[in-house]
Amino acid sequence: MQPSRPEDKSWTVASAKAKLSEVIERAQATPQTIMRNGKPSVVVVSAEEWQRKTARKGTLAEFLMQSPLRGADLDLERQRDEPRDLQL
């Protein structure tokens, strides 16, 4: 299932191995899917795309402040159990 046109984005493992440079080149423009046993296995993306997708979007505090549960009157009770004895 080697791509025959530039807009094709799927590769078999064998064709991706044989044409890795082409897979990398095409991944600069659009994600490339590598299929294993007829099913999508991995996607190759440019480093720029990966950084954009994995960049941190704010702090943990900002995330918690935007929670839909903020301000909810939750009745949370802390367990007061004794610590368990760990034998190493």
C-alpha positions as a Markdown table, in Angstrom:
| # | Residue | x | y | z |
|---|---|---|---|---|
| 1 | Met | 0.0 | 0.0 | 0.0 |
| 2 | Gln | 2.7 | 2.5 | -1.0 |
| 3 | Pro | 1.4 | 6.0 | -1.7 |
| 4 | Ser | 1.1 | 6.7 | -5.4 |
| 5 | Arg | 0.2 | 10.3 | -5.1 |
| 6 | Pro | 1.5 | 13.1 | -2.9 |
| 7 | Glu | -1.8 | 13.4 | -1.1 |
| 8 | Asp | -1.7 | 9.7 | -0.1 |
| 9 | Lys | -0.8 | 9.3 | 3.6 |
| 10 | Ser | -0.7 | 5.5 | 4.3 |
| 11 | Trp | 2.2 | 3.2 | 4.2 |
| 12 | Thr | 2.7 | -0.5 | 4.9 |
| 13 | Val | 5.6 | -1.2 | 7.3 |
| 14 | Ala | 7.6 | -2.7 | 4.4 |
| 15 | Ser | 7.1 | 0.3 | 2.1 |
| 16 | Ala | 7.8 | 2.7 | 4.9 |
| 17 | Lys | 11.1 | 0.9 | 5.7 |
| 18 | Ala | 12.1 | 0.9 | 2.0 |
| 19 | Lys | 11.3 | 4.6 | 1.5 |
| 20 | Leu | 11.9 | 6.1 | 5.0 |
| 21 | Ser | 13.3 | 9.3 | 3.5 |
| 22 | Glu | 10.2 | 9.8 | 1.5 |
| 23 | Val | 8.0 | 9.1 | 4.6 |
| 24 | Ile | 9.9 | 11.7 | 6.5 |
| 25 | Glu | 9.8 | 14.2 | 3.7 |
| 26 | Arg | 6.0 | 13.8 | 3.3 |
| 27 | Ala | 5.5 | 14.0 | 7.1 |
| 28 | Gln | 6.9 | 17.6 | 6.9 |
| 29 | Ala | 3.7 | 18.5 | 5.1 |
| 30 | Thr | 1.1 | 16.1 | 6.5 |
| 31 | Pro | 1.0 | 13.2 | 9.0 |
| 32 | Gln | 1.9 | 9.8 | 7.5 |
| 33 | Thr | 0.2 | 6.6 | 8.8 |
| 34 | Ile | 2.1 | 3.4 | 8.9 |
| 35 | Met | -0.2 | 0.3 | 8.7 |
| 36 | Arg | 0.6 | -3.1 | 10.3 |
| 37 | Asn | -1.6 | -6.0 | 9.4 |
| 38 | Gly | -4.0 | -3.6 | 7.6 |
| 39 | Lys | -4.6 | -1.5 | 10.7 |
| 40 | Pro | -3.1 | 1.9 | 11.6 |
| 41 | Ser | -0.1 | 1.3 | 13.8 |
| 42 | Val | 1.8 | 4.6 | 14.1 |
| 43 | Val | 1.7 | 8.1 | 12.7 |
| 44 | Val | 4.8 | 10.0 | 11.6 |
| 45 | Val | 4.6 | 13.8 | 12.1 |
| 46 | Ser | 7.1 | 16.6 | 11.7 |
| 47 | Ala | 9.0 | 17.7 | 14.8 |
| 48 | Glu | 7.3 | 21.1 | 14.5 |
| 49 | Glu | 3.8 | 19.5 | 14.6 |
| 50 | Trp | 4.8 | 17.2 | 17.5 |
| 51 | Gln | 6.0 | 20.3 | 19.5 |
| 52 | Arg | 2.9 | 22.2 | 18.7 |
| 53 | Lys | 0.6 | 19.3 | 19.8 |
| 54 | Thr | 2.6 | 18.5 | 23.0 |
| 55 | Ala | 3.3 | 22.1 | 24.2 |
| 56 | Arg | 2.1 | 22.8 | 27.7 |
| 57 | Lys | -1.0 | 25.0 | 27.7 |
| 58 | Gly | -0.9 | 26.7 | 31.0 |
| 59 | Thr | -0.1 | 25.6 | 34.6 |
| 60 | Leu | -1.7 | 23.0 | 36.7 |
| 61 | Ala | -3.2 | 25.8 | 38.8 |
| 62 | Glu | -4.8 | 27.4 | 35.8 |
| 63 | Phe | -6.2 | 24.0 | 34.7 |
| 64 | Leu | -7.8 | 23.4 | 38.2 |
| 65 | Met | -9.2 | 27.0 | 38.2 |
| 66 | Gln | -11.0 | 26.2 | 35.0 |
| 67 | Ser | -12.5 | 23.0 | 36.2 |
| 68 | Pro | -16.2 | 22.6 | 35.9 |
| 69 | Leu | -16.1 | 21.3 | 39.5 |
| 70 | Arg | -14.7 | 24.6 | 40.8 |
| 71 | Gly | -17.1 | 26.1 | 43.2 |
| 72 | Ala | -19.1 | 22.9 | 43.5 |
| 73 | Asp | -20.0 | 22.1 | 47.1 |
| 74 | Leu | -18.4 | 18.6 | 47.2 |
| 75 | Asp | -18.5 | 16.8 | 50.5 |
| 76 | Leu | -15.1 | 15.1 | 50.5 |
| 77 | Glu | -14.1 | 13.2 | 53.6 |
| 78 | Arg | -10.4 | 12.2 | 54.1 |
| 79 | Gln | -9.8 | 8.7 | 55.2 |
| 80 | Arg | -8.1 | 8.5 | 58.6 |
| 81 | Asp | -6.8 | 4.9 | 58.3 |
| 82 | Glu | -3.5 | 3.9 | 59.9 |
| 83 | Pro | -0.7 | 3.3 | 57.4 |
| 84 | Arg | -0.3 | -0.3 | 56.5 |
| 85 | Asp | 2.8 | -2.2 | 57.5 |
| 86 | Leu | 5.1 | -2.8 | 54.6 |
| 87 | Gln | 7.5 | -5.6 | 54.9 |
| 88 | Leu | 10.5 | -5.3 | 52.6 |
